[in-house]
Amino acid sequence: MTQKVLRVGTSAAVTIPKKSLKELGLKIGDEVNINIDRDKKTVLIKPVFGLSPETAKIAKLTLNFINKYRKDLEKLANS
């Protein structure tokens, strides 16, 4: 498949046809990893499924906080 590199503001973008998005299970706004192989001059785009490591860490910290302070948080919510 051949696609053009488009200007988007001061950046560049390559469009992905709707059919390809569907085949990959992607939708507008989803995150993808982009790997560049400079030797082979290739770009590999892979869908990101699940939480990123950063998001997973934040979720874990948030859950720990809620569990630790649950009673106080419930009091605040009911006041």
C-alpha positions as CSV (number, residue, x, y, z in Angstrom):
1,M,0.0,0.0,0.0
2,T,1.3,3.4,-0.9
3,Q,0.4,6.5,1.1
4,K,1.6,10.1,1.0
5,V,3.3,12.0,3.8
6,L,1.0,14.9,4.6
7,R,1.7,18.2,6.4
8,V,-0.3,18.6,9.7
9,G,0.6,22.0,11.2
10,T,4.4,21.8,11.7
11,S,4.4,18.0,11.8
12,A,3.9,15.3,9.2
13,A,1.3,12.4,9.1
14,V,0.6,9.3,7.1
15,T,-3.0,8.3,6.7
16,I,-4.2,4.8,7.4
17,P,-7.1,3.6,5.3
18,K,-10.4,2.9,7.2
19,K,-10.2,-0.8,6.1
20,S,-6.7,-1.2,7.6
21,L,-7.8,0.5,10.8
22,K,-10.7,-2.0,11.1
23,E,-8.4,-5.0,10.4
24,L,-6.0,-3.8,13.2
25,G,-8.8,-3.1,15.6
26,L,-7.9,0.6,15.8
27,K,-10.0,3.7,15.9
28,I,-9.2,7.4,15.8
29,G,-7.5,8.5,19.0
30,D,-5.9,5.1,19.8
31,E,-2.2,4.9,20.7
32,V,0.4,3.2,18.5
33,N,4.1,2.6,18.9
34,I,6.3,3.7,16.1
35,N,9.6,2.0,15.6
36,I,12.1,3.4,13.1
37,D,14.9,1.2,11.6
38,R,17.3,3.7,10.1
39,D,19.5,1.0,8.5
40,K,16.6,-0.5,6.6
41,K,14.8,2.9,6.3
42,T,11.5,1.4,7.5
43,V,8.8,2.5,9.9
44,L,6.8,-0.1,11.9
45,I,3.5,1.0,13.5
46,K,2.1,-1.3,16.1
47,P,-1.2,-0.9,18.1
48,V,-0.8,-0.4,21.8
49,F,-3.3,-2.6,23.6
50,G,-3.8,-2.3,27.3
51,L,-2.2,0.2,29.6
52,S,1.1,1.9,29.0
53,P,3.6,1.3,31.8
54,E,3.1,4.9,32.9
55,T,-0.6,4.6,33.0
56,A,-0.4,1.3,34.8
57,K,1.8,2.8,37.5
58,I,-0.6,5.7,38.0
59,A,-3.5,3.3,38.2
60,K,-1.7,1.2,40.8
61,L,-0.7,4.3,42.9
62,T,-4.3,5.6,42.7
63,L,-5.8,2.3,43.8
64,N,-3.3,2.1,46.7
65,F,-4.2,5.6,47.8
66,I,-7.9,4.9,47.7
67,N,-7.5,1.7,49.7
68,K,-5.4,3.4,52.3
69,Y,-7.7,6.4,52.7
70,R,-11.1,4.8,51.9
71,K,-12.8,5.7,55.2
72,D,-11.6,9.3,55.0
73,L,-12.6,9.6,51.4
74,E,-16.1,8.2,52.1
75,K,-16.5,10.8,55.0
76,L,-15.5,13.6,52.6
77,A,-17.9,12.3,50.0
78,N,-20.8,12.2,52.5
79,S,-20.2,15.6,54.2
